């Protein structure tokens, strides 16, 4: 009984370690292709352009509305709490830290994950089940350059650009609350934010956005590749991929908070 239990635990551990190794290997290969100039051929650039449009451009109207709503409400809540605890002189730095370092990249990553990552996971899984990926391999088409790399790069570009847009709209819409609650003119509000922005905040926004963008495309692609040859396995693949993706997003967020607190 004990030996069987140890055998089961050992088997599961080896299986997890093997899956982790395969995921790291796939990540490493994709990163090498990302840094290789010849990967950026005309066919790849054409797919990349379309992918950026689908991932970032089409979502802008909804994204703008949500940024305005969240900006006025959340920044308003931050200002009220700061005022209650006598932190009026720290309002600028609190808003900048919250919006740039935390909320903008995190919320953007979640929104793109829900909209695009599920679609990409399903797309790759369907292509895998239909043997379309094997067909491309027979024609000696590099799957990473033609299929995976454009989606990964579009994720990185989309999260970075939309995070910056989200932060800008959120900060601008936050003025609405400061105008009515604190009777603050726009010049004072603008000076409050500009004086609070540091290079660190911009670097955190950029690095987190790039990391989120890389992860929210890589994990769905890898999950789609691991789909077994059955249509019934596609929903399971998407579900597993999204669970792993959200775990990875929260892990990156927690790791970022730990690093910034050092």
Residue pairs with C-beta under 8 A, 6 or more apart in sequence:
23 222
26 218
26 222
26 225
27 218
29 144
30 144
30 148
30 149
30 152
30 218
33 39
33 142
33 144
33 145
33 148
33 149
34 149
34 152
34 153
39 142
39 144
39 145
39 149
41 145
43 146
44 145
44 146
44 149
44 150
47 146
47 147
47 150
48 149
48 150
48 153
48 154
51 150
51 151
51 153
51 154
52 154
52 157
52 158
54 116
54 154
55 112
55 116
55 154
55 155
55 158
56 154
56 157
56 158
56 161
56 162
59 111
59 112
59 115
59 162
60 162
60 165
63 111
63 162
63 165
63 166
64 165
64 169
66 111
67 165
67 166
67 169
67 170
67 173
68 169
68 170
68 173
69 173
70 103
70 107
70 170
71 169
71 170
71 171
71 172
71 173
71 174
72 173
72 174
72 176
72 177
74 98
74 103
74 170
74 174
75 95
75 99
75 170
75 171
75 173
75 174
75 177
75 178
76 174
76 177
76 181
78 91
78 94
78 95
78 98
79 91
79 95
79 174
79 177
79 178
79 181
79 182
80 181
82 88
82 90
82 91
82 94
83 91
83 182
87 94
91 192
92 192
92 193
92 195
92 196
93 196
95 171
95 174
95 193
95 196
96 193
96 196
96 197
96 198
96 201
97 201
99 167
99 170
99 171
100 167
100 197
100 201
100 202
100 204
100 205
101 201
101 204
101 205
101 208
101 256
101 260
102 253
102 257
103 170
104 163
104 164
104 166
104 167
104 170
104 205
105 159
105 163
105 205
105 208
105 209
105 212
106 208
106 212
106 249
106 253
107 166
108 159
108 162
108 163
108 166
108 209
108 212
109 159
109 209
109 212
109 213
109 216
109 249
110 249
111 162
112 155
112 158
112 159
112 162
112 213
112 216
113 216
113 242
113 245
113 246
113 249
116 155
116 158
116 216
116 217
117 216
117 217
117 219
117 220
117 241
117 242
117 245
118 220
118 238
118 242
120 151
120 217
120 220
120 221
120 224
121 220
121 221
121 223
121 224
121 237
121 238
121 241
121 242
122 224
122 234
122 238
123 224
124 133
124 147
124 220
124 221
124 223
124 224
124 225
124 227
125 223
125 224
125 227
125 233
125 234
125 237
125 238
126 132
126 234
127 133
127 147
127 224
128 224
128 225
128 227
128 229
129 227
129 229
129 230
129 231
129 233
129 234
131 229
133 143
133 147
133 225
136 143
136 146
136 147
137 143
147 221
148 221
151 217
151 221
152 213
152 214
152 217
152 218
152 221
154 217
155 213
155 214
155 216
155 217
156 209
156 210
156 213
156 214
156 217
157 213
158 213
159 209
159 210
159 212
159 213
159 216
160 206
160 209
160 210
160 213
163 205
163 208
163 209
164 205
164 209
167 205
171 193
175 184
175 186
175 189
178 184
178 189
179 185
179 186
179 189
184 192
204 256
204 260
208 252
208 256
211 252
212 249
212 252
215 245
215 248
215 249
215 252
216 245
216 249
219 241
219 244
219 245
219 248
220 238
220 241
220 242
220 245
222 241
223 237
223 238
223 240
223 241
223 244
224 237
224 241
226 237
227 233
227 234
227 237
